[in-house]
């Protein structure tokens, strides 16, 4: 099933928009994509199945657990997004 998208309007100060535009330019992306990514990263809660798949992938890596927090975060982000 195809994802359905809706347009929303967000009112921000001119100064904040300029800051976001600068960040978008630095990251070589659009302002729209910058905002969509930020909102998704902050509020897109994944399903339990996706979280379990990420944990299983982490368990199967055989990596040293010394840096487990950063490794887990990376694998979860790759699995979920």
Secondary structure, 3 states (H helix, E strand, C coil): CCCCCCCCCCCCCHHHHHHHHHHHHHCCCCHHHHHHHHHHHHHCCCCHHHHHHHHHHHHCCCCCHHHHHHHHHHHHHHHHC
